[in-house]
Amino acid sequence: MDTKIDRTLIAQTATMSGEKVVIEGWVDTKRDHGKLTFIDLRDRTGKVQCVGFQKMGELTVESVVRISGLVKDRPTNMVNDQIPTGKIEIDVESYDVLNKASELPIKLDTDGLEINEETRLAYRYVDLRRSRMQKNIRLRSKYMQALRAALLKRDFVEIETPILTKATMEGARDFIVPSRFQPGKFYALPQSPQQYKQLLMTAGFERYFQFAHCLRDEDLRADRGFDHTQIDLEMSFVERDAVMETIEGVIKEAVVEVGGKLKDKDFPVFTYKDAMEKYGADKFDLRTEEEKDQIMTTQYDLVCNGLEAGGGSIRAHRPEILKATYKIMGYSDEEIQKSVGHMLEAFSYGTPPHGGIGMGLDRQVALLAGEKSIKEVMAFPMTSTGRTAVMDAPALITEEQLKEVGLKIA
């Protein structure tokens, strides 16, 4: 093979008739016709038919290969108008098998929804090759970039907050992590960046956002694991309407950017009382029977198609108000100091009024993709029994590991 020719992406070959190319990818399909073998080779940009005379007979579907050959126009009666490269084919001169694929554990020629979830997730790296999953994960990436662009345009600053933090009294049950250096003490994994983002308002950043990974040890649902990704933002010197207007603008821009549809130019706004009186629920669906594809409305909960897509509020920013709130919730002075004493102290040094929201990225992408489960838009979601995809976790650890963190299994 002529190694001087650089790799050509398959989509580029559509306009390269008469040129020699080197393409690399996966064998999508294979058809043997006597001395002729036809394969469709797939890379991230598309598929193209490759024809080998007394070649490629040993290739298996999903093997990774490099092919060198001449781009030729297909015969008129063999043109495939369904794909961009359907008017050409590659006349294979030589090829290398970069990695031969064994028989696949799951089929890839369907949407995959008929396959058992545990099996799909055990072989997620194969499952992700199917066109539906490729489309979903790429949509997620594009939507995140559109959200990021809309927020940066509004002078937000992207800031990451810690994964190892302190357990808090409110919210769901925490995942805890033992400390090796301080035996008997534990970190907690964040249920949300709530306290950190409020501290960033104290720090004077005024407009913050991040795509935050949130972990909660709560009862599992059919389409949810223990972790999810949140579009998290906070703003200083704002009242409720300003936050809502900002959220609406950002979401609308991002949805339109990725080709999503909005039922109304402006999001309808309902008070909690109005929603309960009119719809009997605070997560209602405004679609008619004929309108089952894409609308969003906001209350300070962001609601889409009867599903909660986000929730937020204007925060307590003065220490006496924060302390009074915990008092009303039934906590003692000692418990309040132990849990949020650092927040009370921070607020005493000049914290502006602020508010924000946390919005479920997974849920929004699932709605955009027309998927019923958020797992269909996550690369490696957990199973419905709380097991990780591909990796065998939760798993036992060794006695030595337990000893290092000062723990014993009861």
Secondary structure, 3 states (H helix, E strand, C coil): CCCCCCECCHHHHHHCCCCEEEEEEEEEEEEEECCEEEEEEEECCEEEEEEEECCCCCCCCCCEEEEEEEEEECCHHHCCCCCCCCCEEEEEEEEEEEECCCCCCCCCCCCCCCCCHHHHHHCHHHHCCCHHHHHHHHHHHHHHHHHHHHHHHCCCEECCCCCCECCCCCCCCCCEEECCCCCCCEEECCCCCHHHHHHHHHCCCCEEEEEEEEECCCCCECCECCEEEEEEEEEECCCHHHHHHHHHHHHHHHHHHCCCCCCCCCCCECCHHHHHHHHCCCCCCCCCCCCCCCCCEECCEEEECCEEEEEEEECCCCHHHHHHHHHHCCCCHHHHHHHHHHHHHHHCCCCCCEEEEEEEHHHHHHHHHCCCCHHHHCCCCCCCCCCCCCCCCCCCCCHHHHHHCCCCCC
